[in-house]
């Protein structure tokens, strides 16, 4: 992937990753009234979803930033409009 596209997609992913990070931080910063060590069970699925979104976003950011995605560019074309496979002929 060209460096310009890699930088663009890294910035885009990092900015979109900011959304679940802020949501997870705001959920965890709310202190329960009685015991500050336990998280109420009602909030647990939401917290797991936010944590999964953060983890997936970090993995995606690392893959994009390190250039591990295959970029083949656009192919010039002798492709058929009917969608037939080139291997069938």
Secondary structure, DSSP 8 states (H G I E B T S, - for coil): --HHHHHHHHHHHHHHHHHHHHHHHHHHHS--SS-TT---HHHHHHHHHHHHHHHHHHHHHHHHHHT-S-----------TT---TT--
